[in-house]
């Protein structure tokens, strides 16, 4: 036998032994791993539920600014300012009205956003969540980002299926197994 042939046969036997030992290792690893399907549709509804909760709390905290506005208007109205008799109303009343309207609107949006976060977690009231996502788009940059990405995620067919009656929120396809 030629030396080169002997080398090739030895190398081939060594490769076969390496493949057998490594395939046993991979079989043991695969036994404990979950199967992965790269084409399984995904959604971010869990993250959006948490972000809606955070956005709702921040909006309610922002409403404290309007309480400060009401306090300022009350101080102007009850303070010892000289009221011009030619004005039909006291200027402090403008602060009170704007503060009260702003407070009611921001608390309402904050509570509705919290409710939308709860509904996202429970996978119900699809239209309500969609409407609140549109309303959030007018409430600043955080609202725009949250609203747009929630709307994009809600329009996925497998996400819509989760909101149908009888859907399973734990199954990413929305169907009971």
Secondary structure by P-SEA (a helix, b strand, c coil): ccaaaaaaaaaaaaaaaaaaaaaaaaaaaaaacccccccccccaaaaaaaaaaaaaaaaaaaaaaaaaaaaaaaaaaaccccccccccccaaaaaaaaaaaaaaaaaaaaaaaaaaaaaaaaccaaaaaaaaaaaaccccaaaaaaaaaaaaaaacaaaaaaacccccccccccccc
